[in-house]
Amino acid sequence: MNDIREFLSRRPLLFDGGMGTYYKAAPGIECERANQTDPAGVQAVHREYLEAGADAIKTNTFGLPRMAAAHMPGWESLAEAGWKLAEAAAMPAGAFVFADLGPAPETEALPAAQVYTAVAEQFRKMGAKNFLFETLSSDAGILEAVRTLKAAEPDAFVLVSFAVLPDGYTREGQYGRELVRRMTESGIVDAVGFNCVNADAALPGLVSKLRRFTDAPLVCKPNAGMPVISPAGIPEYAMSPADFASIQADCRAMGASILGGCCGTTPVHIRAMVEKVK
């Protein structure tokens, strides 16, 4: 497929949904482990999202920065397995693959920048050119890691996405708009926005306000509503695919050009979004 920058000049880039909530891992087992224990199941999820119309999918590696920071043995092989599964699923569809990196802890003994750099380099060595740093509560270590990544791969496309609460602040008390501004002014982040936020009527307004702080492509990948804990202790998301698609269409109208889903969004949600936005 053509370069993402050229793609975005023609139409919005539509992502997959919530791998971690859609793929049912065994209780207490990290979803990323399935890259080795159930590769067919992980690849089946990738294919479902692609068949729903997604232009891009994420590797099943969200938790790797946390694993790498904990010096968990074998995280490198989980990255390799996750990359190969996503690449094999995406190739027939001509879709983009993003190396997915969730939050890394920031400590004096092991700075987040060091962790992000190690995980991104692992993917870069396998051929990754598109990187997604997502569900972040702060930007600690991000720009340092991106500078190192871009020095090694100047054409890399880097998307940075923050998780904000309804008041616009992250769980670490950082203001979402300020985070977006810093990413934009760095000149090295290619797209920026929010994910893992509630898909409600206020979201399009939040997206429209971001346009005043950045000219970069805006990312909007919300959850399928607020989670409700079931009697079994499992988070459930009640927003219908139609309502989710309607919110995403409004976000598109307010300036978002990279759309997708986070927690609770199934291939049915993504199909509805694709049909509504396209």
N, C-alpha and C positions, 0 to 999 in steps of 0.2 A: 504494500500500500504506500501511497505518497507520504511525504514528510507531514508530521502533525501540523506544523505551522501553515503549510499550504492547504491542508485539509480544513483548518479553522477559518481560512480566508473564504471558504465556500459555504460551510454550514457548521452547525454545532457538533461537537464531539460527544457522543452518548456512551456512557459507561455502563458496566454491569451493576449488580446490586450487592447485598450483604452476604458474602461467602460464609463468614463466621456464624451467622444466624440461620442461614439456609442449609448448609451442610451440617448434618447432625453427628457431631463427634461424640464418642463415649464420654460419660460424665467424668470430669477430672482430667481429661486428656486434651492437650492443646490441639486445635484444629490443624495446625501446621504439621503435626506428626502424620496426618493422613496422607501427606505427599509420598510417604514411604509405605505406610501400612494399608492404605486404600487408594492407590493412584487412580484406579478406574472410577471410583466414586468422585474424586476431586475433578477429574477431567470431564465427567458427566455433568457436573455443575457448571463448569466453564462453557460447555456446549449448549446447555439450556439457556444461559444468558445470551450467547451468540445467536442462537436460533430465535430468541426474542427480539433481536435487532440491535444488540450492543455493537458499537464500533470499536470498543476497547475493553479489555478485561485486565484484572489485577492478578498477580501471582498470589497463591495462598501462603503468604509469608508475613502477614501483618505483625506477628509476635516476635519476629527474628531479632530486632534490636534489643528487646528485653532479654531474650535467650542469650544473645551474644554478650550482653553486659553481665549476665550471671555466669559466664564462661561455661554454658551448658554444652557438653560434648556433642558433636555432630550437627551443630546448627548450620555449618557450611554445606553439608550434604543435603539438609532440608531445603536450603536455598536452591541448590542445583536441581533437586527433584522438582521443586515448585516451578522453577523457570522452565524446565523441559516440558512439564505437563501443560502449562499455559501456552507455550509456544506451539506445541503440537496441536492444541485445540484451535488456536487462532489462525494458523497458517491456511487451512482450507477456506476459511471465511475472509481472508485478507484483512484481519482485524489487527489493531495495535495491542501490544502487551506492555504493561507497566509493572516494573519491579515495585512491590508494595512494602513500605517500611512504616510501621507504627511507631509510637513514642519510645524513646530511649531514656532511661533514668539519668539524671545529671548529678554526679557525685565528684568530690575532690579526687578520690582515688581513680575514678574512670570517667572523664568528661564525656558528655553526650556526643560531642563532635567526633571523638575517637571511635565511638561505637557506630554512629551513622556512617562514617567514612569506611570502616571495615566492612559493613554489610553492603553498602553501595558498590564498593570495589569488588566484592565477591560476585555481584550481579554483572558489573561491567565486564569482568573477565569472561563471562559466559556469553557476552554479546548484547547485553541490555543497553538501550539508548534512551529509554523513557523511564522516569523515576517518579514515584508518588510517595511523598512524606505526608502522612495523614493522621487525623484525630489528635492533633497536637494541642497541648495546653500552654506551651511556651515555645519560643524560637531558640531556646538554648542549644547551641551546637549546630543548628541547621545551616547557617550561612557559611560557617567554616567548612562543613562537609561538602556543601555545594561548590564552593570555590575549588576544593581539591578534586572533586568529580569533574568539573568543567575543564580543569587544567589537563586532565587525562583524556577527556572526551568532550571537546568543544561543542559538538553538535548535540549533546545530550539535551533532552527536553525535561525540565524539572517542574513538577507541580507540587505546591505546598498548601496543605489544607488544615485549618484549625477547627477545633470543636468549641463552640461557645454556648453558654447558657442563655436563657431568655433575656437576661439583662445586658447581653452583649459582651460579658466577661467570660474568660475560661475558668476552669476549676482552680487554676493557680493564680487567679486574680488579675490576669493580664487582659487588657482591652483589645477586643478582636480587630477593631479598625486600626489601632496602632500597630498591631502585628502585621496586618495587610500592608500598611504604609511602609513599614521597614523592609518587608520582602520586596516590594515594588522598587523602592529607592536603592536597593542593593544592585540592581541591574543584572543580576545573575539568575533570578527566579523567573521562569517563563509563564507560569499561571499560578493564581492564588485564589483562595476562597475558604469556604466552610464545608465541613461534613459532620456527620453524627449529631445534627441538630434536628429539632422537631419540624416536620413538614406541616406547617400551619399557615394560616392566612397572613401572619406577620412576616414570613420568610421573604416573599418578593420585595417588600419594603426594605428589609435589611440588605438584600442584594443591591437594590437600586442606590442605597446610600454608599455602598462600597465603590461604586463607579466614580465617585468624587475623589477617591483616594488612590485610584490605580487605573492605568490604561491597559494593564495586562489582561489576558483572558480570565474571566471570572468563573470560579468553580462552585457548583451547588449540588451537594450529594447528601440530602437529608435522610433521616430515618422515616419509617412508615408510621409516624405518629409516636406518641409517648408510650414507653413499655409499661405493661401491667404484669405483675408477677402472678403466675398461675398457682393453684394449690400445690402443684408439684415443684414450685420454686423456679419455674422456667419463665423468662421474659416473653411476653406475647405482644404483638403489635397489631393494632386493630384497624389502621387506616386502609381503606379500600384502594385497589389499583386505580380506579377512576379518579378518586380524590387526589391521590398522589400525583397522577399525571396532570391534573388540572393545576396543582400548585407549581409543578415544574414548568408547565407552559407559561405561567405567570412570571416565574423566575427568568425564563428565557426572554420574555417581553421586557423585563427590567434590566437586561444586559448580560445575563449569564450565558456563556457560550460552551461550557463544559458541564454536562448534567449527568446525574446518575443517582444511585441509591446507596444507603448505608444500612444500618441495622433494621432487620425486619422486611427489607425489600426483596421480593422473590422475582423469578423470571416473569411472572404474571404482571407485577408492578412495572418492570422494565418494558415489557411489551406495550403496556398501556401508555407509558411515557413516550416511547418511540412513535407510536401512532399519533399521539396528540401533538408532539413537537414537530415531527416531520410533515 
